[in-house]
């Protein structure tokens, strides 16, 4: 493992995707245990994406986490896609994470525009302690694509139109067979809502993310590359594998 600092963000590079995911999970488990010593209940946001699989699988095996004192949130959901559709993010997390843990409470984002305010109120009632996230091929975090990202967004959750790069990524990830099947709109936590988390663990594997990683680490922070928002966070760690680091270190 190699470690660097870019602005305020720590960057850790691992030889393989599995090494990366395991390290992110073990760090996350340690942070969860520390937070649970400090507070009776904590709030944690999870990303729903194949990039998180190794991290999630390892986190589930970590002993000694008082999950019954954890409130779980997630960061986005497709608008108008049925809640039980296999591609819906609530379904993804229910199958891979939420159903396997004795969580105190799970807040599932709906799939209608009016659900944005409901979810925002829950996030404001239970401020986020730790956020597990990734970044997209276009540098988005959650569904804050460059065209809709706003570092000063007044909203906590909003409806956004997804750009073609983002929608194509869903095909690349194997979630949909064709671009036409990918919804055009989604609910998402905004950038200010995400970075209000006290701690952030960002896990980004694969060559398809190499361009976004390079731009995230080398370009001036800007909503044109939304993931650059993490560089000013007081406690954010980026975990990448060698494939994701390949253009940055070339």
C-alpha positions in Angstrom: 0.0 0.0 0.0 1.2 3.5 -0.8 -0.3 6.6 0.8 -0.4 10.2 -0.4 -2.1 13.5 0.7 -3.9 15.6 -1.8 -5.0 18.9 -0.2 -6.7 17.6 2.9 -7.6 14.1 1.5 -5.7 11.0 2.2 -5.1 8.7 -0.9 -4.3 5.0 -0.4 -3.3 2.9 -3.4 -3.5 -0.9 -3.3 -2.2 -3.6 -5.7 -5.6 -5.2 -6.3 -9.2 -4.5 -6.1 -9.7 -7.1 -3.3 -6.9 -5.5 -1.2 -8.5 -2.1 -1.7 -11.9 -3.3 -0.6 -10.7 -5.2 2.4 -8.6 -2.2 3.6 -11.5 0.2 3.2 -13.8 -2.1 5.1 -11.4 -2.7 8.0 -10.9 1.1 8.3 -14.6 1.6 8.2 -15.2 -1.0 10.9 -12.6 0.6 13.1 -14.3 4.0 12.6 -17.7 2.6 13.3 -16.5 1.1 16.6 -14.9 4.4 17.6 -18.0 6.4 16.8 -20.2 3.9 18.7 -18.0 4.5 21.8 -18.7 8.2 21.5 -22.4 8.1 20.8 -25.3 5.9 21.6 -26.6 5.9 18.0 -24.8 6.8 14.8 -26.0 7.5 11.2 -24.2 5.9 8.2 -24.7 6.4 4.5 -23.9 3.6 2.0 -23.4 3.8 -1.7 -25.1 1.2 -3.9 -22.7 0.2 -6.7 -20.7 -2.8 -7.8 -17.5 -0.8 -6.9 -18.5 -1.3 -3.3 -18.9 -5.1 -3.4 -15.5 -6.1 -1.9 -15.8 -3.4 0.8 -19.3 -4.5 1.7 -18.5 -8.2 1.7 -15.6 -7.6 4.1 -17.5 -5.2 6.3 -20.2 -7.8 6.9 -17.6 -10.1 8.3 -16.0 -7.6 10.7 -16.7 -8.6 14.4 -17.6 -6.3 17.3 -19.7 -3.7 15.5 -22.9 -2.8 17.4 -25.1 -2.6 14.3 -28.2 -2.4 16.4 -27.2 1.1 17.2 -26.7 2.2 13.6 -29.2 4.1 11.5 -28.6 3.3 7.8 -29.1 5.7 4.9 -28.3 5.5 1.2 -27.5 8.3 -1.3 -29.7 7.9 -4.4 -32.6 6.1 -6.1 -34.0 6.1 -9.6 -37.2 8.1 -10.2 -40.2 6.0 -11.3 -38.3 2.7 -11.4 -40.3 0.2 -9.3 -39.0 -0.1 -5.7 -38.6 -3.8 -6.1 -36.7 -3.6 -9.5 -33.3 -5.4 -9.2 -31.6 -2.2 -10.5 -33.1 0.1 -7.8 -30.6 1.1 -5.2 -32.8 0.2 -2.3 -33.0 -3.3 -3.7 -29.2 -3.5 -4.2 -28.5 -2.6 -0.6 -31.4 -4.6 0.9 -30.0 -7.7 -0.8 -26.3 -7.1 -0.1 -26.3 -5.3 3.2 -29.4 -4.2 5.0 -31.1 -7.6 5.3 -27.9 -9.1 6.7 -27.5 -6.7 9.7 -29.6 -6.1 12.8 -29.7 -2.3 12.1 -31.6 0.0 14.4 -33.3 1.6 11.4 -33.1 1.7 7.7 -34.2 4.8 5.8 -35.1 3.9 2.2 -35.3 6.7 -0.3 -38.5 6.6 -2.4 -38.8 6.8 -6.2 -41.0 9.9 -6.6 -40.0 13.5 -6.7 -42.0 14.3 -3.6 -39.9 11.8 -1.6 -36.9 14.2 -1.7 -38.2 16.3 1.1 -39.2 13.3 3.3 -35.7 11.9 3.0 -34.1 15.3 3.6 -35.9 15.6 6.9 -34.6 12.2 8.0 -31.0 13.2 7.2 -31.4 16.5 9.0 -32.9 14.7 12.0 -30.1 12.2 12.2 -26.8 13.9 10.9 -24.5 11.6 9.1 -21.4 10.4 11.0 -19.8 8.2 8.3 -20.3 8.0 4.6 -19.2 5.1 2.4 -19.1 6.2 -1.2 -17.5 5.8 -4.7 -17.2 8.0 -7.7 -18.5 7.7 -11.2 -16.8 7.5 -14.6 -17.7 11.2 -15.0 -16.5 12.1 -11.5 -19.9 12.2 -10.0 -20.6 11.5 -6.3 -24.0 10.0 -5.7 -25.9 11.2 -8.8 -24.4 14.7 -8.8 -23.3 14.7 -12.4 -21.2 17.7 -13.6 -24.2 19.4 -15.2 -26.2 19.4 -12.0 -23.6 19.4 -9.2 -23.5 22.4 -6.9 -21.0 22.7 -4.1 -23.3 25.3 -2.5 -26.6 23.5 -3.2 -29.3 24.7 -0.9 -31.0 21.3 -1.0 -30.3 18.1 1.0 -32.0 15.8 -1.5 -33.1 16.7 -5.0 -34.3 15.3 -8.4 -31.6 15.4 -11.1 -31.4 14.5 -14.8 -28.7 11.9 -15.4 -26.1 12.6 -18.1 -25.3 10.1 -20.8 -21.9 9.2 -19.3 -23.6 8.3 -16.0 -26.3 6.4 -17.7 -23.8 4.5 -19.9 -21.9 3.5 -16.7 -25.0 1.7 -15.5 -24.8 -0.4 -18.7 -21.0 -0.9 -18.2 -21.6 -2.1 -14.7 -24.1 -4.7 -15.9 -27.1 -3.2 -14.2 -29.0 -2.7 -17.5 -28.6 -4.3 -20.9 -29.1 -1.1 -22.9 -28.9 2.6 -22.5 -32.6 2.9 -23.3 -33.5 0.9 -20.2 -31.6 3.3 -17.8 -33.9 5.8 -16.1 -33.2 9.4 -17.1 -33.9 10.9 -13.6 -33.0 10.1 -10.0 -33.2 11.4 -6.5 -29.9 12.1 -4.9 -28.3 13.5 -1.8 -26.6 16.7 -2.8 -22.9 17.5 -2.5 -23.3 19.6 0.7 -25.4 16.8 2.2 -22.7 14.2 1.4 -19.7 16.2 2.7 -21.5 17.1 5.9 -20.7 13.6 7.0 -18.1 13.7 9.7 -16.0 11.0 8.0 -15.9 9.7 4.4 -14.5 6.5 3.0 -14.4 6.5 -0.8 -13.7 3.3 -2.6 -12.9 3.4 -6.3 -11.6 0.4 -8.3 -11.0 -0.3 -12.0 -9.5 1.1 -15.2 -12.9 2.6 -16.1 -12.5 5.0 -13.2 -8.9 5.9 -14.0 -9.7 9.1 -15.8 -12.0 10.3 -13.1 -9.4 9.5 -10.4 -6.7 11.4 -12.2 -9.0 14.4 -12.7 -10.2 14.3 -9.1 -6.6 14.4 -7.8 -5.1 16.9 -10.3 -7.7 19.4 -11.3 -8.7 22.4 -9.2 -11.8 21.7 -7.1 -14.9 22.4 -9.1 -18.4 21.2 -9.7 -17.2 20.3 -13.2 -15.6 17.3 -11.5 -17.9 16.8 -8.5 -15.6 14.3 -6.7 -13.1 17.1 -6.1 -15.3 18.2 -3.2 -13.7 15.5 -1.1 -10.3 17.1 -1.2 -11.4 19.9 1.2 -13.1 17.5 3.6 -11.4 17.3 7.0 -11.6 13.5 7.2 -11.9 11.8 3.8 -9.9 8.8 2.6 -9.8 7.6 -1.0 -9.1 3.9 -1.6 -8.1 3.0 -5.1 -6.6 -0.1 -6.8 -3.6 0.1 -9.2 -6.0 0.0 -12.2 -7.8 3.1 -10.9 -4.5 4.8 -10.2 -3.0 4.0 -13.6 -3.5 7.3 -15.3 -2.7 9.4 -12.3 0.6 7.8 -11.7 1.5 7.4 -15.4 
